[in-house]
Structures are given as C-alpha cells and as structure tokens.
Amino acid sequence: MRYIILFWGLPMGMLWGWFGLSHYDMHFGLPFLSRAAHDFVFDTYGAILGIDPAIIPPLVAKACVVDSAIIFGLFGLKRHKQIWAWWNQRRSLSALPPALPQAGRAPPAE
C-alpha cells in the first residue's frame, strides 16, 4: 500500500496541489505557482495538442479518475481474499440481533 501512495498519491497530490495554487494565484513568491506560469503551461499544452487550453483541466481530471480506478481495481484484485473476508465479517456483525438488557439491571432514567 505504501508503494501505491508513493507512486500514485504523491504525484497526484503534487499535480492537483500545483493546479489549485496556481489557478488561484497563491504563489507565495514562487514563480512556478503564479497564474502566469499556469496560463503558460496550459497555453503550451493547448498549442501542442491543438485544442483550447480551457478544456485541458477537465480532461486531466477524467484521466486521473480512470487511472485511479485502474490502480485501485488492480489493488482490489490482488487483495480480494482479504477484502472479501473483511466484508463477510462486517455483514455478519450487522446481522446479529440487538443486545438484550441484562437481567437485574434497571434501564437508565430518561
């Protein structure tokens, strides 16, 4: 799991952290977090791809969702026995009848 966090979560966090800070121009004196750098990057990508730079962020977001689904799907396939055991244990605990009050003890006053 730590490798998933390292090789998937860290780059995602850095990408979306940069995007959010640069989009709202919270640069803290760092030029790569400025709105000018943000616009330059997306204008460059738009020119390379031949599309409007405004539609690139939703495309990246969709790609991140698909990649995340693939990563966690593979993780789930690898750990399916453990996940299935956890699920069955959770279902069996919820199927138990509610506990009866103990004999000889009065219920708390309301």
C-alpha positions in Angstrom: 0.0 0.0 0.0 2.9 2.4 0.7 4.1 2.0 -2.9 0.6 2.9 -4.2 0.7 6.0 -2.0 4.3 6.8 -3.1 3.9 6.2 -6.9 0.3 7.3 -7.3 -0.8 9.5 -4.5 2.3 11.7 -4.3 2.3 12.7 -8.0 -1.5 13.2 -7.9 -1.1 15.4 -4.8 1.6 17.4 -6.4 -0.3 17.9 -9.6 -3.5 18.9 -8.0 -1.7 21.0 -5.4 0.1 22.9 -8.1 -3.0 23.2 -10.2 -5.1 24.6 -7.3 -2.4 27.0 -6.0 -1.5 28.3 -9.5 -5.1 28.6 -10.6 -6.0 30.8 -7.7 -2.6 32.6 -7.9 -1.4 31.7 -4.4 2.3 31.7 -5.3 3.9 32.6 -2.0 6.7 34.2 -4.0 7.4 31.1 -6.1 7.2 31.8 -9.8 6.0 28.3 -10.8 2.9 28.7 -8.6 1.9 32.0 -10.3 -1.1 32.4 -12.5 1.2 33.5 -15.3 3.0 30.1 -15.1 -0.4 28.3 -15.0 -1.6 30.1 -18.1 1.8 29.5 -19.9 1.7 25.7 -19.2 -1.9 25.3 -20.4 -1.4 27.6 -23.4 1.7 25.5 -24.3 -0.2 22.2 -23.9 -3.1 23.6 -25.9 -0.8 24.7 -28.7 0.9 21.3 -28.8 -2.4 19.3 -28.7 -4.3 21.8 -31.0 -7.1 22.3 -28.6 -8.5 25.1 -26.4 -6.4 25.3 -23.2 -9.6 25.7 -21.1 -10.7 22.1 -21.8 -7.4 20.6 -20.7 -8.1 20.5 -16.9 -11.3 18.5 -17.2 -9.6 16.1 -19.5 -6.8 15.7 -17.0 -9.3 15.2 -14.2 -11.1 12.5 -16.2 -7.8 10.8 -16.8 -6.9 10.9 -13.1 -10.3 9.3 -12.2 -9.8 6.5 -14.8 -6.2 5.9 -13.7 -7.3 5.8 -10.0 -10.0 3.3 -10.8 -7.5 1.1 -12.6 -4.9 1.3 -9.8 -7.4 0.5 -7.0 -9.0 -2.2 -9.2 -5.7 -3.9 -9.5 -5.1 -3.5 -5.8 -8.5 -5.0 -5.1 -7.8 -7.9 -7.4 -4.5 -8.6 -5.5 -6.2 -8.4 -2.1 -9.6 -9.8 -3.0 -9.5 -12.6 -0.3 -8.7 -10.1 2.5 -11.3 -7.7 1.3 -13.9 -10.5 1.0 -13.1 -11.7 4.5 -13.5 -8.2 5.9 -16.8 -7.8 4.0 -18.2 -11.1 5.3 -17.1 -10.2 8.9 -18.8 -6.8 8.6 -22.0 -8.3 7.3 -22.1 -11.0 10.0 -21.7 -8.4 12.7 -24.6 -6.3 11.3 -26.8 -9.4 11.1 -26.6 -10.0 14.9 -29.7 -9.2 16.9 -29.5 -6.2 19.2 -28.2 -7.0 22.6 -30.9 -7.7 25.3 -30.7 -5.7 28.5 -29.0 -7.6 31.3 -31.3 -9.1 33.9 -31.4 -7.4 37.3 -30.2 -4.0 36.0 -32.6 -1.2 35.6 -32.5 0.8 32.4 -31.1 4.4 32.8 -33.6 7.1 33.6 -34.6 9.2 30.7 
